[in-house]
Amino acid sequence: MANIVSGDTLDVHFVNRGFGTDEGIKTVQLFELLLNDNQTPQAIVCSPFGLQMDKLTAEFENNQWVCDLD
């Protein structure tokens, strides 16, 4: 998957459930939307933490996109 600016963005809530931290909701670049093995939505997004080449996975939970950094 190439790091191409598509213009599509997504508001994602970033948390670390292992440490119990909440990084808040950030607007990030969207790379891909797909369904996981359980047929629930997943989004591949660009990291908002200064690591532009890093891609993170967010899942749709309780009517919002959530990325667990743990």
C-alpha positions in Angstrom: 0.0 0.0 0.0 1.6 3.3 -1.1 1.6 6.4 1.0 -0.5 8.5 -1.4 -2.5 11.6 -0.3 -6.0 10.7 -1.3 -7.7 13.7 0.2 -10.0 11.4 2.2 -9.9 11.9 6.0 -11.5 10.3 9.0 -12.0 11.4 12.6 -10.5 8.7 14.8 -10.5 8.4 18.6 -7.0 7.2 19.7 -6.7 5.3 22.9 -4.2 2.9 24.6 -6.4 0.5 26.5 -3.3 -1.2 28.0 -2.2 1.9 29.7 -5.6 3.5 30.1 -4.7 6.6 28.1 -6.8 8.7 25.8 -5.1 10.7 23.0 -8.4 12.2 21.9 -10.0 12.4 18.4 -7.8 13.4 15.5 -8.5 13.9 11.8 -6.2 11.6 9.9 -5.6 10.6 6.3 -7.6 7.6 5.2 -5.8 4.9 3.2 -8.4 2.1 2.9 -11.8 1.0 4.2 -12.4 -2.7 4.5 -14.3 -5.4 6.4 -12.3 -7.7 8.8 -12.9 -11.4 9.2 -15.9 -10.7 11.4 -17.4 -8.5 8.7 -17.0 -5.4 10.8 -15.6 -2.1 9.3 -11.9 -1.4 9.6 -10.0 1.7 8.4 -6.3 1.9 7.6 -5.2 5.4 8.5 -2.1 7.5 8.7 -0.5 7.9 12.2 -1.2 11.4 13.5 1.9 11.2 15.9 4.6 12.5 13.5 5.1 9.1 11.9 3.6 9.8 8.5 4.7 6.5 7.0 3.1 4.4 9.8 -0.3 3.0 9.1 -2.6 2.2 11.9 -5.9 0.2 12.0 -9.1 1.7 13.4 -12.3 -0.2 14.1 -15.8 1.1 14.1 -17.1 0.8 17.7 -20.0 2.5 19.4 -20.7 4.8 16.4 -17.1 6.1 16.2 -13.8 5.1 14.7 -11.4 3.9 17.4 -7.7 3.0 17.2 -6.2 1.2 20.1 -2.5 2.0 20.2 -1.8 -0.9 22.6 
